[in-house]
């Protein structure tokens, strides 16, 4: 764990904000707290947290809306807190660009483990990108490993969430090779899938949308029946100018 890592907790429940802040600070993190979207944007204007813990159900702008707006211009990692009885909320959270989700009620130590895992992946990806400073080109598109964004064939920047970036990078590192859900989840998040985990399918759906793919007949990330997914076509790696 990086001793200077800071976490922004966005939840309208003051008791939860206080509990999580105390627990995370005890475990070496610096924390910020916000009760709603307006307070969240104020914190982001004044500081740069390393990760956001964002409650889905809040009055005014809910977590889904805030995550979607954040993803329009930032790859800051987000862990979404969702209601255990609403699996659709978890799916929507991932579709809006959350890097992970945790259903309520939860043990603070489980959230701590998720935070450490997401930050570890984020820091590792940033370090690798800085070392390689490479561009990966495929099917007219370019993944910039330094800026951690996607460029379409016209050169327009397409922002990716941290989870989307890792998933696309894994596909580009294994072109024309069928990867099943378990392999993709292990390569992107370092864990195995449970039978009901559909997070990879959701992230692939989001990637296809950003790549302008026809969901019924995708040409770049293809579905292999009873096999998984494959990134089709040639891939080239270049040093960034």
C-alpha positions, 0 to 999 in steps of 0.5 A: 500500500502506498502510504500517501494514497488517499480515498474519497468517500461519497455517501449521504449516510454520515455514520457510514462516512465516519466509520469508513474514514476512521477504518481507512485512516487506521489502515494508513490511508488519507481520506476525504468525505462528501455527502453528495455530488456537489461536495464530491466535485468540490473535493475533486476541484481542490485535491487529487484522491487516488480512488473514490468509494461511491454510494449508488443510492443518494438523493439528487445525483445518484452514484450512476450519474456521478460515475458517468460524468466522472468517466467523461474526463477521468480514469480515476478508479471508482468502487461502487457501493450497491444494495445487495438486493438489486443485482441490476444496480451492480450491472449498471454501476459497471456499465457507467465505468466503475472499476469494482462494486461491493454490495451492502451490507459489507465488512470494512475489511472487505472494502479495504481488500478491494481498495488495495486490489484496485489501487495495486492494479492502477499503480502497476498499469501506470508504472508499466505505461510510463516505462514502455511509453508505447502506442498499440495500433489495431484496426485503425484504432490506437491505445495510448499506454501513457495517456491511458486513452483510446484514439479512434481512426479520426484521432479523437480521444475516447476516454476509458475507465481503468477496467476498460483500459486493462481489458482492452490491453489484455486483448491487444497483448493476446491478439487472435487468441480466444480468452474465456471469462475466467482468463480475462477476469484473472488477467485484469483483476487477479481473481477467479469468476464466480458462476454469476459474475458477468462483469467481463461481459459488461466491460466487453459490451462497453468496449464494443460501444466505444469502438463503434461495434455493431453488437449483433456482428462485432468485427474487432472483439468477437464472441466465440460460442462456448469459448469466450472472446477474441480480438481479431486482426493485426496488432502493432506496437510503436514507441510514443513520439 
